Amino acid sequence: MDNKKKLSELIEAADNETLGKIADSHPMVSDKKKEELYARIAAKTHTEGDYSDSVSGVEVRRGRGASRFVGFAAALALVLGGLGGGGLLLKNRMGAVPSTELGDSADVVEVETEAATDEVIEEETEAAADYVPDYDYESIARDLTDRFIDGESVLMNNGAECDYNDTITFSVWDDDDEEWSQKYGGERTFCKVTDERFSSCQDILDYYNGPIAASRIGGILTENALDDYAGVINWLGGDIGDVEVGSTVHFHKGEQSDTARALISASYIDYKGELYMRYVLPEYIREEKFSSEPVCYDLSENSFRVSRYVIPPYTDYGNVKYGEEKIYTVVLDNDEWKIDFVETGAQVEYKSAIGIQCYLEHRPEYNDIDIDCGPIMRSIEVTSYDPEKKIADVHGVLKDVNGTDAIEITATCAVGTDSFGVGSAEITRLNEYDGTLKRPSVIWAEKVAAGEVEK
């Protein structure tokens, strides 16, 4: 336990008489030390009402609505200033010092609390409140988030290296659902993993869990996962060595075996001592990557938070600059910094596109514009972004439902978690529009309004 914590507990445990005797027995040594100690005194005496008293000859005065036991500063110097006698104050680790152990030989210190001194006290108190341990938070954050996103890419985005010429194939078939089997059943091909980091599904799981707090890690046979995913069980199939290569695994609807589940959905399987990854051509594998450096806040000695923007695989359209904000809660877990929670913050391009979609949807003059989110995201570019206000300025050319460039739009969009939408927009028509061309959703709405179809 450090001196700061011992001192705090000592102050809380002591009564006024004890504080007074401690103050009487130890003189202040310098104005600088006095100013440093005033801030600590303010932390002990933070009541808002009027209060004044006299403690063993040491004057206690009010200062700006908060009472201060200023004479106690002399005793605090023993611990905070290292002036000697600290063993007495810290006796019995956390308990208050009995008054019988305090000497009466020291001179009494009179302290005047002038207005200028009050200002120093307030400034020092604010500094003490803002104090955080001297960790290199940014380096810690960068290391953890880099490792986490790489683990995600390996686990969820087929990020391990493999040999596409070394494959094994199985088939799956639902005996109770012919339609499903025709559409989604059939062959499942896996290629041998050559990545030196991994030789089994367990290796991939351990790699993914590496930067994660112990209470939040996922397991192959559990649904426990850190983020908003359904669980690592969806990616790691485990051992299916009891099935012959080339054979068909039959199952009944709603009664999938672990082997059938692994072949249907898993990205990785273990087979006869080797690790295999589902066959996905490299051009279809999208890399998850950060678009910003970590920004750390809410700093403390055992936790802090990190904001960092990432471009998810599903938004990697080439024109995406920011992607979405990931907010990581980092904690000190068994003396190691680990990620305890991940949440999504601002979604810059995505919510800009959704905001524009909503803005155009109920304006008849734009009934011909293709306002699906994907096409809008591919068409707009963020020209500026304020991460504090979560406001993005975007510009782009949108097409009509026939694929013709139809409008040029410049908009200011809110993209935060609490609200989103277009605050202002300038739109210029690039083609003539007579109102006859309409997107399918407009036609359907008109039919519902005319009673031609049921909603």
N, C-alpha and C positions, 0 to 999 in steps of 0.2 A: 504494500500500500504506500502511495507516495505522500510527501509532506503536505501537499495541498489538500488531499482528502482527510488526513489526520487532523489538520488544522480546522477544516470546516466542521468536523464532528466535535472537536473540542469546543469551538465557539458555541455551537448549538446546545451543548450539554451544560455550559457554565451559566450560573445565575449572575445577577448584577453585582452582588457583593464579591463574588469570586473574581469577576472581571476587574473590579476596582482594585482588589489587592494585587492582582497580576500587574495592572497598570502602575500601581504605586511602587512596585519593586524593580522596575526596569526603565531607565531613562531613554528618551529618543537620542539618536546619535547624529542625525543630519537632516537637513531640510528635504533633500532628495528622497531619503528613505521614508521620511514622514509622508511625503506626497504619495509614494507608492503604497504605503500602508493605509492611507485614508480610503483608497478605493476598496480595499478588503473590508474595512470597517463598514462602509456603506452597504456592502452585500449582506452583512449581519443585521443591520438596523434599517430596514426598508419600509417601516410603517408610515402611513400617510398622515396620521393625525398629529396635533401639536403635542410635544413632549419635551420635558427638560427635567434634569435631576442633577444631583451632585454625588459623585462616586468617589469616596475616600480622598477627597481633596482635589480631584480632577474635574475640571469644569466640563459639562456636557451641554452643548448648545444646539438649537434647531438650525437647520440650513435647508431652505427651499422645500419645505414640506416633508423632509425625511429626517428622523432623529439619528444622531451619530455618536457612538461611544468613542470619541476621538482619543481619550486618554488610553484606551486599550491598545492603541497603536504601538506604544512602547513595548508591551509584552509580545505583540505579534512579530516584532523585529527579531525576536529570538529565533523563530523558525524561518520566516521569510528572508531575513537578512543574514542569517548565519552568524549571530553575534555571540553565540555561546549560550549554555544553559538549556539547549533544546531538549536534552534528555528529560528534564523536569516536566516540561510542558507536554511531552509525548509519552509520559509514563503510563503504563498499563494500556498502551497502544491508542485507544480511542476515548478513554474516560476523561472526565474533567478532573483537574488537579485539586485535591482537597485543600481548603484554605489554610489548614495547619501546616502545610508544607511550604507556604510562601513566606519569604522573609520580609521584614519591615524596615530594612536598612536603607533602601534606595530612596533618593530624593523624589518628591512629588513633582510631576510635570504639569505646568499650566499651559493649555493650548487655546489660543484665540482663533475662532473660525470667522475670519473676515470674508467679505464678498468674493474677493479675488481667490481666496483659498477654496471657497465653495465651488468656483468654476473649475479649479484644478481637480477637486474631488470628483466632479461630474465627468470631466474628461477622462480621468483615470478609471472611473467606474465603467464607462462605456468601453474603454480599451480592454479592461478585464473581461467584460461580457463577450467581447468579440474574439478573445484569445482562443486559439486552437493549437493542438500539438503540431510539432514541426515535421509532419509527414510530407513526402513528395506525392501529393494526391494525384496530380496529373499523370505522373509516370505509372502509379498504381492503376489508375483508371484505364490508361491506354493499354497496358499489359492485359488486364482482365477482359476488357471489351474485345480486344484483338483475338484473344484466345477463345472467347465465347462465340464470336461470329464465325471463326474458323471451324469450331466444333459443330455449329449449326450447319455450315456449308457441307461438311463431311457427312453428317448424319442425315440431313433432310434434302440436300441438293446433289447427291451423288458425287461428293467432292473428293473421293479417294481415287488414287491412280489405279488403273486396271489394264489387263491385256485383252483387247477385243478379239484376239484370235484364239484365246483359250476359254471356251464356253461350255456350259452344261445347260440342258433344256429339260423341262418337265411340262406337264399339262394339268389343268384343273377343270373339273366338270361338275356342275350342280345337277344331280339326278332328278331334282324336283322342279327345276326351272329351266326349261329348254330355251326360252327367249333370252334369259340372262347368259346362259352358257354360250349361245351363238354370238352374242354381242361382246361379252367380256371374258368368256372362258378361253380354253385352248392353251397354246404354248406360252411358257414363261422361260425366258433365257437369261442366264446370269454369266458374267465374265469374271475371271479370276482377279482378285485384288493383288496388285504388285507393290502397293504403297508400303514401304518398310516400317511405317508406324503401326500398322495394323495386321494382325494375323487371325483375329476372331471378332465376332460381334461384341464380346465383352471388352475388347481393346477400344472399339469405337465408342462404346458406352462410357468407359473410363475417360476417354479423351474429351468427350462432350461434357461430362460431369466435372472435369478438372477445376475450372474456375468457379464452380457453384457451391454455395454453402451446403453443409452436410444435411441439414433438414429439408433441403429443396431438391436434392438430386433425384433423378429418375432411375428406374430399374427396368430390365427387359420384360419382366412379368408383372409390372405394376403400371398404373396410370399416373404415377407421380411425376410431374414435369414442371420445369421452372416457368415457362412462358405460357402463352395462350394455346398451346398445341394440345392435341388429344392425348399425348403420351408417347414416349419413345418406342413403345411396343409396336407402333404403326410403321416403324422403319427397320427395326431389328427383328428378324425372324427366328434367330437361334438355330439350333442344330436340326437338320432334316436328313441326316445321314442314313436313316432307315428306309429311304425311298430310292428306288433305282432310277438312274438317269434315263430319260426317255419315257418313263412310265406316266400314267395318268392318275391323278389323285381325285377320287370321287368323294362327294360329300352331299349332304341333304340340306335343303334350305333351312337356315337358322341353326344348323348343327355343324358348323365348320370345325374341323380339327385344327390344332396348332399348326400342323404342316400345311393344310389347305390355306389357312389365313396367311402364313408366311409367303406362300407362293403367289397368292392373290395380290398382296399389298406391300410386302416388305421390300426395302431397298437392299438389305444385306441378309445373307444366310451363311451358316456354317455347313460345310459338306465334307465329311471324312477328313477332318483336320485342316481344311483349307477354307479361306474366306472368299466369298463371291458377292459381287454387286450386280444389281439388276442392270441389264443391258440397255443403256441410254446413250445414243450417239453424242459426241462432244458438242456438236452445234446446238443441241437442245438442252444442254446444261448451262444454266445461268448462274453466274457468280454473284454472291451477296457481298457487298462492299460498303465501306464507310465513305461518306461524302464530307465529313467534317472531323475536326479534332475534338477530344473530350473537353467538356466544360463542367467543372466540379463546383458543387454548392452544398449548403446545409452541412458544413464540415464540423466534425466532432472527433473525439479521440477514439471512438469505436464504430463510427458509421459516417457515410456521406452519400451524396447522390451525384449521378453523372448524366449529362445530356449529350447525346451524340447522334448525328443523322446518318441513316443507312439507306442505301438504295436496294430495296428487296428485289429478288429475282423477277417477280411478276410485274414490276414497274420499270424494268431496264429497257426502255425504248430508245436509248441513245440521247434523247433530248432532256432526260431527267437529271437535274442538277443536285437536288437536295433529298428527294425521297421522303422518308418519314423519320420523325424523332423517336429514338428509343431512350427511355429514362431508366437507368440502372440504379438500384439501391444496393450499396456495397457495405458489408459489415465485417467486423473483426471476428472471425470464427475460429476458435482454438488457436489464437495467436497468428492467424493467417487472414489476409483480406480475401473475401469471397463475394460473389454476386448472390444476393438474396432474393431479388425480385426484378422483373423487367416489365415495363408497361410502355404502351405506345402514346406518344404525345402528338405534336403537330404532324399533319400529313400534307406536305406542301403542294405537290403537283396533283395528287389524288383529290384533295378537298377543293382545290382550285377548279378542277374539272367538274366536280359535283356541283359546286356553286354556280358555275356557268350553265350547267345543264338545267338547274332549277330556275335560273334567271331567264333563260330562253323558252322554257317549256310552255308557259302560259301567255306568251306574246305572239299573237296570230301572224304578225309580219315575219316571223321566223319559223313558221310551221314546216318549212321545207328542209330545215337544217338537221343534219344527223347529230343528235345530242346524246348518243350513247357515250358512256364515260371513257371507254377505251379510245375511240377516235378523237375525242377532245384532248385526252392526255397526250396522244401522239402529235397533236397539232399545235399545242401551246408551248411556250417557253417562259420560264420565270426570269424576268429582267432585273428584279431586286426582291430581297426578302429581309424582313426585320424579325430576327428570332425572339426578341423580347416581346414584341407586340403580336407576333404570329400573324403578320400581314404580308401577303405576297402580291407583287405587281406582275401581271402576265400579259403576254401578247401572242397572237397567233391568227392563222387563217383557217376557218372551218368550212367544211364541205356540205353540200346538200345531199339528200338521199341518193342522188344519181352519181355522186362522186365528183361533182364540179365545185371548184372554189367559189364560195358564195358570200361569205362575210369576213371582214377583218375586225378583230376585237382586241381592245386593250382594256383590262379590268384590274381592279384592286379587290383582292379576295381575303377574307378571314379564313384561316386554316387550322385554328387551334382545336383543343378537345371540347371546350365549352360551347363554341358556336362556329359556324362556317357560313359562307355565302358571299355574294358580290356586293361590295359597298358602293362602287361606282363603275360604270362601263361606258366606253365609246365604241360604237359599232358602225362600220361603213359597209354598205352593200357593194359587192363586186360584180353582181349580175342582176338582170331584171327579174322581178318576181311578180307574177300576176295572181298568185293565190291558189292556183290549181294544183301544183305539186305539193304533196303532203306526206309526211312520214307515217308509217303504219299506226303508231299510237294515236295520232291525231284522227285518222280515219275511224279507228275503233271508238274513240271517245265520242265522235259525232254520231255514230250509229247507236251508241248507248243512249245519248241524249234524245235521239229521235225515236227511241223505243224499238229499234230494229233488232237489237240483241240485248240479252240480259247482262248486267254488270257482273 
